[in-house]
Amino acid sequence: MISRRDFVKRASTLAGAALATDGLQQVFGAEPRPLRVAAIVTEYRPWSHADVLVGKFIQGLKLDITPHWSSIPLRALYVDQFPETDMSRSLSRQYGFPIVSSIEEAILDERGQLAVDGVVLVGEHGKYPENERGQQLYPRRRFFEETLKAFQKAGRVVPVFNDKHLAARWEDGKWMYEQARAMKIPFMAGSSLPLAWRKPWLEIPIDTPLEAALSVGHGGLEAYGFHALETLQCMIERRRGGEAGVVAVQCLENDAVWDAMRSGRFSRELLASALSRHDPPIAGDFEQRCPKPAAFFIEYADGFRATCLMLNGLVRQFLFAARLRDDTSPVSTQFWLQEPTFGHFDYLANAIMTMVRTGVAPYPVERTVLTTGILSTAMDSRFEGHRRIETPDLRIAYRPTDHNLGAGRHPEATNARHEGWVELFNGKNLDGWRENRFAHEPRWAVTDGVLSARGGQGYLATLEEFDNFELFAEVRIFDTAGGRGNSGIYIRCQPHVDRKQEFPPGYEVQCDHNDGRNYSGSIYNLGVPGASAPKPRAHDSEWFTLRILARDGHLQSWVNGEPAADCRDPQNRYTRGYILLQQHHRTGVVEFRQVRIRRLT
């Protein structure tokens, strides 16, 4: 284990590139010094956002179980207020960074030049006034404005992160967003929730048709309502067509919320699905157990509608549920916060560091711009008698992005658990799978730890895409009418757009011991050398193992540990996609006892 001093000395070999823009110049790391950030915080006390976020830049972070020194240490810290429990002074002495008297001093050197490669703004906690709408007026706009003045003085900009929503009032948040765009500042903001672990893992594929969605949260209506909104938005922005913006918002409270549910404004079934993910699960007559709920009803420009529920007294976790078009049941998950270790902030800090290193925000700031406007409007609606408010300023359209910075996708985090293996089938239910039915509507069921299908053509598909991976499954096939068992595991499948096709495009790894052209383990009908497997020793009605290795265009399989297929697709047609479990014959039966996968770097 190297010392922090040695680590920083070695990090001085890192270099960045200076990029010219119209107007101010962008600079992301400069020779010969290492990358450094300035942190601007309201207060720094135990368990404050400064502690659990900026602390990762000072004291290092953990990606699940792996400790790291910060690769981008703190150059200087500006603190707006010093409570009795202040930690900043002792950390300054311990780690050697200065506490400065102004934001400009944290960002610029004595010559007025940029001395940092990124700025982290944490305007949360501390003694600040509250307006008549119940909004805490933290100095987020002031922090951002002083940062802009420092950039203007230096003639350069660097990436900026703003913790939580941009500002209490939409007018301030809109101004900050417009200024960042005008000055071409790489800008990132928001909550740690979108990067947290999800239980069970759920990621809605981009461009998935959604019918309805809701999130559930707890805590203060503004302070924690923002987290519940980001929980919702990070999922529904992935619907077909991308985000179109918001045209109206309304806040309701108390009995009016449950009346809205009974009238069909949001789905009780969806809420029950979300509450089933709570630890412990919440079932039964939950309306009676939560007499003072609050809800934000959000109308989107593309006609989509969503609901954000704050159910204090009933829940203590953040939950999400959605109905995907053509699916038989809702999908739902808990956004797991690793308290009291606050591990979810490690992933947020890592995402900020990624932006500082690359000069590009890893996901759109427009998500937080939109949730800032939704929350501000909802608080206005509440203050103004719970009226519906139209929001022409919130027609903010953007496309979501895929990245591997969240806990569930981060290779180092997942590889730290069970040697990287992730159970696609949990042995209990269909969590993590989409059920699609074709001829004769097959029935999928889980009994005594075995996943089975019978009754017709169809498939289960993962909600997540994979590129390079190793997959392991235990499978059994047979036919109830005396024919041969026939199934398969599809890999790197594309969206099933053309419903005239039985199954979506992708590679099928065959499960049929008696198909003379494509025995089990074959890459079905690929037609290249090595794609057809030899006849296996496996037999119908017997369990067999199927191992699949997909690395770029190289596809390999093993049946009961014996080599089956080993080939390359010269066209490399499918580089990334979903995993499908196939049910083929009407009289056939397929069973899976184990399905697990691990990503390959």
C-alpha positions as CSV (number, residue, x, y, z in Angstrom):
1,M,0.0,0.0,0.0
2,I,1.5,3.3,-1.1
3,S,1.2,6.4,1.0
4,R,-1.1,9.2,-0.1
5,R,2.0,11.5,-0.6
6,D,3.6,8.9,-2.9
7,F,0.3,8.5,-4.7
8,V,0.0,12.2,-5.4
9,K,3.6,12.4,-6.5
10,R,3.1,9.5,-9.0
11,A,-0.2,11.1,-10.2
12,S,1.8,14.2,-11.3
13,T,2.7,12.3,-14.4
14,L,-0.9,12.6,-15.6
15,A,-1.6,15.1,-18.2
16,G,-4.7,16.6,-19.8
17,A,-5.5,18.3,-23.0
18,A,-6.4,22.0,-23.4
19,L,-9.3,22.4,-25.7
20,A,-10.2,25.7,-27.4
21,T,-13.8,26.9,-27.8
22,D,-15.5,30.0,-29.0
23,G,-15.1,32.5,-26.2
24,L,-13.6,31.1,-23.0
25,Q,-11.1,28.3,-23.3
26,Q,-11.7,24.9,-21.7
27,V,-8.8,23.2,-19.9
28,F,-9.0,19.7,-18.4
29,G,-5.7,19.0,-16.6
30,A,-2.4,20.6,-17.4
31,E,1.2,19.5,-17.3
32,P,3.0,18.9,-15.0
33,R,0.7,19.0,-12.0
34,P,-1.9,16.3,-11.2
35,L,-5.6,16.9,-11.6
36,R,-7.2,18.8,-8.7
37,V,-10.6,20.1,-7.8
38,A,-12.0,23.0,-5.7
39,A,-14.9,22.3,-3.4
40,I,-17.4,25.0,-2.4
41,V,-19.7,23.9,0.4
42,T,-22.3,25.4,2.8
43,E,-21.0,23.5,5.8
44,Y,-18.8,20.5,6.5
45,R,-20.1,18.4,9.5
46,P,-20.6,14.7,10.0
47,W,-23.0,13.1,7.5
48,S,-23.5,16.4,5.6
49,H,-23.3,16.2,1.9
50,A,-19.9,17.8,2.1
51,D,-18.8,14.9,4.3
52,V,-20.2,12.1,2.2
53,L,-19.3,13.5,-1.2
54,V,-16.4,15.9,-0.9
55,G,-14.9,13.5,1.6
56,K,-14.4,11.0,-1.3
57,F,-12.0,13.5,-2.9
58,I,-10.1,14.0,0.4
59,Q,-10.1,10.6,2.0
60,G,-10.7,8.3,-1.0
61,L,-13.6,6.1,-2.0
62,K,-14.8,2.5,-2.1
63,L,-16.3,1.0,-5.2
64,D,-18.3,-1.5,-3.2
65,I,-15.5,-3.2,-1.2
66,T,-12.3,-1.9,-2.9
67,P,-10.6,1.1,-1.3
68,H,-9.0,3.8,-3.4
69,W,-7.1,6.9,-2.8
70,S,-8.7,9.8,-4.6
71,S,-7.1,10.1,-8.1
72,I,-8.3,13.8,-8.1
73,P,-7.5,15.3,-4.7
74,L,-8.8,18.6,-3.3
75,R,-6.8,21.7,-4.0
76,A,-8.8,24.1,-1.8
77,L,-12.0,24.2,0.2
78,Y,-14.4,27.2,0.6
79,V,-16.8,26.8,3.6
80,D,-19.8,29.2,4.0
81,Q,-20.7,28.3,7.6
82,F,-18.9,26.7,10.5
83,P,-21.2,24.8,12.9
84,E,-19.9,23.5,16.3
85,T,-19.5,20.1,14.7
86,D,-17.3,21.4,11.9
87,M,-14.9,18.8,10.4
88,S,-13.2,21.0,7.7
89,R,-10.5,22.5,9.9
90,S,-9.3,19.2,11.3
91,L,-9.3,17.7,7.8
92,S,-7.4,20.7,6.4
93,R,-4.7,20.1,9.0
94,Q,-4.6,16.3,8.4
95,Y,-4.6,16.4,4.6
96,G,-2.8,19.6,3.9
97,F,-5.4,21.5,1.8
98,P,-6.2,25.1,2.6
99,I,-9.6,26.5,3.7
100,V,-9.9,29.8,1.7
101,S,-12.0,32.9,2.4
102,S,-13.6,33.2,-1.1
103,I,-14.8,31.1,-4.0
104,E,-12.4,32.8,-6.3
105,E,-9.5,32.0,-4.1
106,A,-10.4,28.3,-4.2
107,I,-10.5,28.3,-8.0
108,L,-7.7,30.7,-9.1
109,D,-4.1,31.0,-8.1
110,E,-2.3,34.2,-7.0
111,R,-1.9,35.2,-10.6
112,G,-5.6,34.9,-11.4
113,Q,-5.1,31.7,-13.4
114,L,-7.2,28.6,-13.1
115,A,-5.6,26.3,-10.5
116,V,-8.1,23.5,-10.7
117,D,-9.5,21.0,-13.2
118,G,-13.0,20.9,-11.8
119,V,-15.3,22.5,-9.3
120,V,-17.7,20.7,-6.9
121,L,-20.6,22.8,-5.5
122,V,-22.4,21.5,-2.5
123,G,-25.2,23.9,-1.5
124,E,-26.9,21.6,1.0
125,H,-27.3,21.8,4.8
126,G,-26.6,24.8,7.1
127,K,-28.7,27.6,8.5
128,Y,-30.4,29.4,5.6
129,P,-33.8,31.0,5.3
130,E,-36.9,29.2,4.1
131,N,-39.5,30.9,1.9
132,E,-43.2,30.8,2.3
133,R,-43.4,27.7,0.0
134,G,-41.4,25.6,2.4
135,Q,-38.2,25.7,0.2
136,Q,-34.8,26.1,1.8
137,L,-32.9,28.9,0.1
138,Y,-29.5,27.4,-0.1
139,P,-26.9,29.6,-1.9
140,R,-26.6,27.4,-5.0
141,R,-27.0,30.2,-7.5
142,R,-24.6,32.4,-5.6
143,F,-22.0,29.6,-5.5
144,F,-22.4,29.1,-9.3
145,E,-22.4,32.8,-10.0
146,E,-19.1,33.3,-8.1
147,T,-17.6,30.3,-9.9
148,L,-18.5,31.9,-13.3
149,K,-16.9,35.2,-12.2
150,A,-13.7,33.2,-11.5
151,F,-13.8,31.6,-14.9
152,Q,-14.4,34.9,-16.6
153,K,-11.4,36.4,-14.8
154,A,-9.2,33.5,-15.9
155,G,-10.6,33.3,-19.4
156,R,-11.0,29.6,-19.1
157,V,-13.6,27.1,-17.8
158,V,-13.5,23.6,-16.3
159,P,-16.2,21.1,-15.5
160,V,-18.6,21.9,-12.7
161,F,-20.8,19.6,-10.6
162,N,-23.8,21.0,-8.6
163,D,-25.1,18.7,-5.9
164,K,-28.8,18.0,-5.9
165,H,-31.3,20.3,-7.7
166,L,-29.8,23.4,-9.3
167,A,-31.8,25.8,-7.1
168,A,-35.0,26.0,-5.0
169,R,-36.6,28.4,-7.5
170,W,-36.9,27.5,-11.2
171,E,-35.9,31.0,-12.3
172,D,-32.5,30.5,-10.6
173,G,-32.1,27.0,-12.0
174,K,-33.0,28.1,-15.5
175,W,-30.4,30.9,-15.3
176,M,-27.7,28.5,-14.2
177,Y,-28.4,26.1,-17.0
178,E,-28.5,28.9,-19.6
179,Q,-25.2,30.4,-18.4
180,A,-23.5,27.0,-18.4
181,R,-24.6,26.4,-22.0
182,A,-23.6,29.9,-23.1
183,M,-20.1,29.5,-21.6
184,K,-19.8,25.9,-22.8
185,I,-19.1,24.6,-19.3
186,P,-19.2,20.8,-19.0
187,F,-22.0,20.7,-16.4
188,M,-23.3,17.9,-14.3
189,A,-25.8,17.9,-11.4
190,G,-28.2,15.8,-9.4
191,S,-28.7,13.1,-6.9
192,S,-26.7,10.0,-5.9
193,L,-29.9,7.9,-6.3
194,P,-29.5,7.2,-10.1
195,L,-26.1,5.6,-9.5
196,A,-27.0,3.5,-6.5
197,W,-27.4,-0.3,-6.3
198,R,-30.9,-1.5,-7.3
199,K,-32.6,-4.5,-5.7
200,P,-33.4,-6.4,-7.8
201,W,-31.3,-5.0,-10.6
202,L,-33.4,-3.1,-13.1
203,E,-32.4,-0.9,-16.1
204,I,-35.1,-0.1,-18.6
205,P,-33.6,-0.4,-22.1
206,I,-33.4,2.9,-24.0
207,D,-36.3,3.4,-26.4
208,T,-38.6,1.0,-24.5
209,P,-42.3,1.8,-24.9
210,L,-43.7,2.7,-21.4
211,E,-47.3,2.8,-20.4
212,A,-47.0,4.2,-16.9
213,A,-44.5,4.7,-14.1
214,L,-44.2,5.9,-10.5
215,S,-41.7,6.4,-7.8
216,V,-42.0,6.3,-4.0
217,G,-40.0,8.3,-1.5
218,H,-40.0,9.6,2.0
219,G,-38.8,12.5,4.0
220,G,-39.1,16.3,3.6
221,L,-41.3,17.2,0.6
222,E,-38.7,19.4,-1.1
223,A,-35.3,18.0,0.3
224,Y,-36.2,14.3,-0.3
225,G,-38.9,14.9,-2.9
226,F,-36.0,15.8,-5.2
227,H,-34.4,12.4,-4.7
228,A,-37.7,10.6,-5.5
229,L,-38.1,12.7,-8.7
230,E,-34.5,11.8,-9.8
231,T,-35.3,8.1,-9.0
232,L,-38.3,8.5,-11.4
233,Q,-36.7,10.5,-14.1
234,C,-33.5,8.4,-14.5
235,M,-35.8,5.5,-15.5
236,I,-38.5,7.1,-17.6
237,E,-36.2,9.2,-19.6
238,R,-35.3,5.9,-21.3
239,R,-38.8,5.5,-22.8
240,R,-39.3,5.4,-26.6
241,G,-38.3,8.7,-28.2
242,G,-36.3,10.0,-25.3
243,E,-37.3,12.8,-23.0
244,A,-39.7,15.3,-24.5
245,G,-40.1,17.6,-21.5
246,V,-43.0,18.5,-19.1
247,V,-46.1,20.5,-19.9
248,A,-47.9,20.5,-16.5
249,V,-47.3,19.6,-12.8
250,Q,-49.7,19.3,-9.8
251,C,-49.2,18.5,-6.2
252,L,-51.9,16.8,-4.1
253,E,-51.8,15.8,-0.4
254,N,-53.7,13.7,2.1
255,D,-57.0,12.1,1.1
256,A,-56.8,13.7,-2.4
257,V,-53.9,11.4,-3.2
258,W,-55.8,8.2,-2.5
259,D,-58.9,9.6,-4.2
260,A,-56.7,10.1,-7.3
261,M,-55.6,6.5,-7.1
262,R,-59.1,5.2,-6.9
263,S,-60.2,7.3,-9.8
264,G,-57.4,5.8,-11.9
265,R,-55.0,8.8,-12.0
266,F,-52.2,6.4,-11.0
267,S,-52.2,2.6,-10.7
268,R,-52.7,0.8,-7.4
269,E,-51.2,-2.3,-9.0
270,L,-48.0,-0.3,-9.8
271,L,-47.8,1.1,-6.3
272,A,-48.2,-2.4,-4.9
273,S,-45.4,-3.7,-7.1
274,A,-43.1,-0.9,-5.9
275,L,-44.0,-1.5,-2.2
276,S,-43.3,-5.2,-2.7
277,R,-39.6,-4.2,-3.1
278,H,-39.5,-2.4,0.2
279,D,-37.4,-4.1,3.0
280,P,-39.5,-5.5,4.6
281,P,-42.2,-5.7,1.9
282,I,-45.4,-3.6,2.3
283,A,-48.7,-5.2,1.4
284,G,-52.3,-5.0,2.4
285,D,-54.4,-1.9,2.9
286,F,-51.5,0.6,2.7
287,E,-53.8,3.6,2.3
288,Q,-55.0,3.3,5.9
289,R,-51.3,3.1,7.1
290,C,-50.4,6.4,5.4
291,P,-53.0,9.0,6.1
292,K,-50.9,12.0,5.0
293,P,-49.4,11.2,1.6
294,A,-48.2,13.7,-1.0
295,A,-47.9,13.2,-4.7
296,F,-46.5,15.1,-7.7
297,F,-48.4,14.4,-10.9
298,I,-46.3,15.1,-14.0
299,E,-47.7,15.4,-17.5
300,Y,-45.1,15.1,-20.3
301,A,-45.0,16.7,-23.7
302,D,-45.3,13.3,-25.5
303,G,-48.5,12.4,-23.6
304,F,-46.7,10.2,-21.0
305,R,-47.8,10.7,-17.4
306,A,-46.0,9.7,-14.2
307,T,-46.5,10.1,-10.5
308,C,-44.0,10.7,-7.6
309,L,-45.4,9.6,-4.2
310,M,-44.1,10.7,-0.8
311,L,-45.4,8.2,1.7
312,N,-44.0,9.2,5.1
313,G,-44.9,6.9,7.9
314,L,-45.2,4.0,5.4
315,V,-41.8,3.7,3.6
316,R,-38.2,4.5,4.5
317,Q,-36.7,3.6,1.1
318,F,-36.9,4.9,-2.5
319,L,-38.8,2.6,-4.9
320,F,-39.8,2.6,-8.6
321,A,-42.3,0.7,-10.7
322,A,-43.4,0.8,-14.4
323,R,-45.5,-1.0,-16.9
324,L,-43.8,-1.7,-20.1
325,R,-46.0,-2.0,-23.2
326,D,-46.8,-5.6,-24.2
327,D,-45.4,-7.0,-20.9
328,T,-47.6,-9.2,-18.7
329,S,-46.6,-7.7,-15.4
330,P,-45.0,-4.5,-14.0
331,V,-41.3,-4.2,-13.3
332,S,-40.1,-2.7,-10.0
333,T,-37.1,-2.1,-7.8
334,Q,-35.7,-0.5,-4.7
335,F,-32.9,2.0,-5.1
336,W,-30.7,0.7,-2.3
337,L,-28.8,3.4,-0.3
338,Q,-25.8,1.8,1.5
339,E,-26.4,3.6,4.8
340,P,-24.7,4.2,7.2
341,T,-21.6,3.9,4.9
342,F,-23.2,6.1,2.2
343,G,-21.7,3.9,-0.5
344,H,-24.0,5.4,-3.1
345,F,-22.0,8.6,-2.9
346,D,-18.9,6.7,-3.9
347,Y,-20.4,6.1,-7.3
348,L,-21.5,9.8,-7.6
349,A,-18.0,10.9,-6.7
350,N,-16.5,8.5,-9.3
351,A,-18.9,9.9,-11.9
352,I,-17.7,13.5,-11.1
353,M,-14.1,12.4,-11.3
354,T,-14.8,10.8,-14.7
355,M,-16.2,14.2,-15.9
356,V,-13.1,16.0,-14.6
357,R,-10.8,13.6,-16.4
358,T,-12.6,13.6,-19.7
359,G,-14.2,17.0,-19.8
360,V,-17.5,15.5,-20.7
361,A,-20.5,15.0,-18.4
362,P,-21.3,11.2,-18.4
363,Y,-25.1,11.8,-18.5
364,P,-27.2,14.8,-19.4
365,V,-27.5,17.7,-16.9
366,E,-31.0,18.2,-18.5
367,R,-32.3,15.4,-16.3
368,T,-31.6,17.6,-13.2
369,V,-32.7,20.8,-15.0
370,L,-36.0,19.1,-15.5
371,T,-36.4,17.7,-12.0
372,T,-35.4,21.2,-10.7
373,G,-38.3,22.7,-12.6
374,I,-40.8,19.9,-11.7
375,L,-40.0,20.3,-8.0
376,S,-40.2,24.1,-8.0
377,T,-43.5,23.9,-9.8
378,A,-44.9,21.2,-7.4
379,M,-44.0,23.4,-4.4
380,D,-45.8,26.3,-6.2
381,S,-48.9,24.1,-6.8
382,R,-49.0,23.1,-3.1
383,F,-48.7,26.7,-2.0
384,E,-51.4,27.9,-4.5
385,G,-54.1,25.5,-3.3
386,H,-52.8,22.4,-5.1
387,R,-53.8,23.7,-8.6
388,R,-52.5,22.2,-11.8
389,I,-49.8,24.5,-13.3
390,E,-48.8,24.5,-16.9
391,T,-45.0,24.6,-17.5
392,P,-44.0,26.0,-21.0
393,D,-40.4,26.5,-19.8
394,L,-40.1,22.8,-19.0
395,R,-40.3,21.5,-22.6
396,I,-36.7,20.4,-22.3
397,A,-36.0,17.5,-24.6
398,Y,-32.9,15.3,-24.4
399,R,-31.7,11.8,-25.0
400,P,-30.5,9.6,-22.1
401,T,-27.1,7.9,-22.2
402,D,-25.8,4.5,-21.3
403,H,-22.7,4.3,-19.0
404,N,-21.1,1.9,-16.6
405,L,-20.7,4.3,-13.7
406,G,-23.7,3.1,-11.7
407,A,-23.2,0.5,-9.0
408,G,-25.0,-2.2,-10.9
409,R,-23.0,-1.8,-14.0
410,H,-19.6,-0.7,-12.7
411,P,-17.2,-3.6,-13.6
412,E,-15.1,-3.2,-10.5
413,A,-18.1,-3.1,-8.2
414,T,-19.8,-6.2,-9.7
415,N,-16.6,-8.1,-10.0
416,A,-16.0,-7.6,-6.3
417,R,-19.1,-9.7,-5.6
418,H,-19.0,-13.4,-6.3
419,E,-16.1,-13.2,-8.7
420,G,-18.1,-11.1,-11.0
421,W,-21.0,-13.5,-11.4
422,V,-24.5,-12.1,-11.5
423,E,-27.5,-14.3,-11.1
424,L,-29.9,-13.6,-13.9
425,F,-32.4,-16.1,-12.5
426,N,-32.8,-15.6,-8.7
427,G,-34.5,-19.0,-8.1
428,K,-37.7,-17.3,-6.8
429,N,-39.5,-15.4,-9.6
430,L,-39.2,-13.6,-12.9
431,D,-37.5,-10.5,-11.5
432,G,-35.2,-9.0,-14.1
433,W,-36.9,-10.6,-17.1
434,R,-39.5,-9.4,-19.6
435,E,-42.1,-12.0,-20.7
436,N,-43.1,-12.0,-24.3
437,R,-45.7,-14.4,-25.7
438,F,-46.4,-15.5,-29.2
439,A,-48.3,-18.6,-30.4
440,H,-50.4,-20.3,-27.8
441,E,-49.1,-18.1,-24.9
442,P,-46.5,-20.2,-23.1
443,R,-46.7,-20.3,-19.3
444,W,-43.5,-19.4,-17.4
445,A,-43.4,-20.4,-13.7
446,V,-41.0,-20.9,-10.9
447,T,-41.4,-24.0,-8.7
448,D,-38.9,-25.2,-6.1
449,G,-36.1,-23.1,-7.6
450,V,-36.7,-24.2,-11.2
451,L,-37.8,-21.9,-14.0
452,S,-40.0,-23.6,-16.5
453,A,-42.0,-22.9,-19.7
454,R,-44.6,-24.9,-21.6
455,G,-47.5,-24.3,-24.0
456,G,-46.2,-22.4,-27.0
457,Q,-43.7,-20.1,-28.5
458,G,-42.3,-17.2,-26.6
459,Y,-39.3,-16.0,-24.5
460,L,-38.0,-14.2,-21.5
461,A,-35.6,-11.3,-22.1
462,T,-33.3,-9.5,-19.8
463,L,-33.9,-5.9,-19.2
464,E,-30.2,-5.2,-19.5
465,E,-27.8,-5.4,-22.5
466,F,-24.5,-7.3,-22.5
467,D,-21.5,-7.1,-24.9
468,N,-18.6,-9.3,-23.9
469,F,-19.5,-11.9,-21.3
470,E,-19.4,-15.5,-20.0
471,L,-22.8,-17.2,-19.3
472,F,-23.5,-20.4,-17.5
473,A,-26.9,-22.2,-17.4
474,E,-28.3,-25.5,-16.2
475,V,-31.0,-26.6,-18.7
476,R,-33.4,-29.5,-19.2
477,I,-35.6,-30.0,-22.3
478,F,-38.3,-32.5,-23.3
479,D,-41.5,-32.9,-25.2
480,T,-44.8,-34.0,-23.7
481,A,-46.1,-35.5,-27.0
482,G,-43.1,-37.7,-27.7
483,G,-41.3,-35.2,-30.0
484,R,-37.9,-33.8,-29.3
485,G,-37.1,-31.0,-26.8
486,N,-36.3,-27.7,-28.4
487,S,-35.2,-24.4,-26.8
488,G,-32.3,-22.0,-26.9
489,I,-30.5,-19.2,-25.3
490,Y,-30.3,-16.1,-27.5
491,I,-27.4,-13.7,-26.9
492,R,-26.9,-10.0,-28.0
493,C,-30.5,-9.8,-29.1
494,Q,-31.8,-6.6,-30.6
495,P,-35.2,-5.0,-29.8
496,H,-38.1,-7.1,-31.2
497,V,-39.4,-4.4,-33.6
498,D,-40.6,-6.7,-36.4
499,R,-43.3,-8.8,-34.7
500,K,-43.7,-10.9,-37.9
501,Q,-40.5,-12.6,-36.9
502,E,-40.8,-15.3,-34.2
503,F,-37.8,-14.0,-32.3
504,P,-35.7,-10.8,-32.4
505,P,-32.4,-10.6,-34.3
506,G,-29.4,-12.0,-32.4
507,Y,-27.3,-15.2,-32.0
508,E,-29.1,-18.3,-30.8
509,V,-27.2,-20.9,-28.9
510,Q,-29.2,-24.0,-29.6
511,C,-30.7,-26.4,-27.0
512,D,-31.8,-29.3,-29.1
513,H,-29.9,-32.6,-28.8
514,N,-31.5,-34.2,-31.9
515,D,-31.3,-31.4,-34.5
516,G,-28.8,-33.0,-37.0
517,R,-27.7,-29.6,-38.4
518,N,-27.7,-27.6,-35.2
519,Y,-27.1,-29.8,-32.1
520,S,-27.1,-28.3,-28.6
521,G,-24.4,-25.7,-28.3
522,S,-24.5,-24.7,-32.0
523,I,-24.7,-21.1,-33.0
524,Y,-28.0,-21.7,-34.8
525,N,-27.7,-21.4,-38.6
526,L,-24.7,-19.0,-38.5
527,G,-23.2,-21.0,-41.4
528,V,-19.5,-20.4,-40.6
529,P,-16.8,-22.9,-39.7
530,G,-17.1,-24.1,-36.1
531,A,-20.7,-22.9,-35.6
532,S,-22.2,-26.4,-35.7
533,A,-21.6,-28.4,-32.6
534,P,-21.0,-32.2,-32.5
535,K,-23.8,-34.3,-31.2
536,P,-23.6,-34.0,-27.4
537,R,-23.8,-36.8,-24.8
538,A,-26.8,-35.0,-23.3
539,H,-30.3,-36.5,-23.6
540,D,-33.8,-35.2,-23.4
541,S,-35.3,-35.1,-19.9
542,E,-31.8,-34.9,-18.4
543,W,-30.2,-31.8,-16.9
544,F,-27.2,-30.5,-18.8
545,T,-24.9,-27.5,-18.5
546,L,-24.4,-24.9,-21.2
547,R,-21.5,-22.4,-21.0
548,I,-21.3,-19.5,-23.5
549,L,-18.3,-17.2,-24.0
550,A,-18.8,-14.1,-26.2
551,R,-15.9,-11.8,-26.8
552,D,-16.2,-9.4,-29.7
553,G,-16.9,-11.5,-32.8
554,H,-15.6,-14.7,-31.2
555,L,-18.4,-17.1,-29.9
556,Q,-17.7,-20.3,-28.0
557,S,-19.9,-22.8,-26.2
558,W,-19.6,-26.0,-24.1
559,V,-22.2,-28.6,-23.3
560,N,-21.6,-30.5,-20.1
561,G,-18.1,-29.1,-20.1
562,E,-17.3,-30.5,-23.6
563,P,-16.4,-28.1,-26.4
564,A,-19.4,-27.4,-28.8
565,A,-19.1,-24.3,-31.0
566,D,-16.0,-22.2,-31.6
567,C,-16.5,-19.7,-34.4
568,R,-16.3,-16.1,-35.5
569,D,-19.0,-14.1,-37.2
570,P,-17.1,-12.4,-40.1
571,Q,-19.8,-9.6,-40.2
572,N,-19.7,-9.1,-36.4
573,R,-23.4,-8.3,-36.7
574,Y,-24.4,-8.2,-33.1
575,T,-21.9,-6.6,-30.6
576,R,-24.3,-5.9,-27.8
577,G,-27.8,-6.9,-26.8
578,Y,-30.2,-8.8,-24.5
579,I,-30.2,-12.4,-23.2
580,L,-33.3,-14.4,-24.2
581,L,-34.5,-17.7,-22.9
582,Q,-36.5,-19.4,-25.6
583,Q,-39.6,-21.7,-25.4
584,H,-40.2,-23.2,-28.8
585,H,-42.6,-26.1,-29.2
586,R,-46.3,-26.0,-28.2
587,T,-45.9,-29.5,-26.6
588,G,-42.3,-28.9,-25.5
589,V,-41.0,-28.0,-22.0
590,V,-37.8,-26.2,-21.1
591,E,-36.5,-25.8,-17.5
592,F,-33.6,-23.7,-16.1
593,R,-32.1,-24.4,-12.7
594,Q,-29.4,-21.8,-12.9
595,V,-28.6,-18.8,-15.2
596,R,-25.7,-16.5,-14.4
597,I,-23.5,-14.2,-16.2
598,R,-20.3,-12.2,-15.7
599,R,-19.0,-9.3,-17.9
600,L,-15.6,-9.6,-19.5
601,T,-13.4,-6.5,-19.6
